[in-house]
């Protein structure tokens, strides 16, 4: 299991999503690079977007960092618009 420092320094690498294609990969954190609307944020393949975003149709502002609760990891994202940096697990 990765430590908080491993996650903080993106020890396993990063990936930029800047299109609307689904990206399926194990994710420790999502960093929003510009105002972004999410189509889906998945854990174990299930969309959990409403657990992390109150107004799911509204853009999440640039600079937001989204981490899964209860030591879980995200399994993928799909964007409607915007771009994010995925901190890989």
Secondary structure, 3 states (H helix, E strand, C coil): CCCHHHHHCCCCCEEEECCCCCEEEEEEEEEECCCEEEEEEEECCEECHHHHCCCCCCCECCCCEEECCCCCCEEEEEEEECCEEEEEC
